[in-house]
Amino acid sequence: MAFYVYMLKSLSGRSLTYVGYTNNLKKRINSHNNSKGAKFTRGRKWKLIYKEKLNSKKEAISREYYIKHNRTLRNEIKKGYK
């Protein structure tokens, strides 16, 4: 089963980003946009700006952690999206 690490960017207000992982990307983004995702994402509309396909849940969790804690990488991804 494939897993995805993804980054979302808020469509309103400040330029917020959210990083997560899932095995069903379309369903997960819909959850975030319908206020049923992670608590941080509720009440905002989000756009997918980055996704990466991985082969295992363990790899996805590890990659998610790396992206979440590497501010330089997050800013590069966000800058490349414009």
Secondary structure, DSSP 8 states (H G I E B T S, - for coil): --EEEEEEEESSSS--EEEEEES-HHHHHHHHHTT-S-GGGTTS-EEEEEEEEESSHHHHHHHHHHHHH-HHHHHHHHHHH-
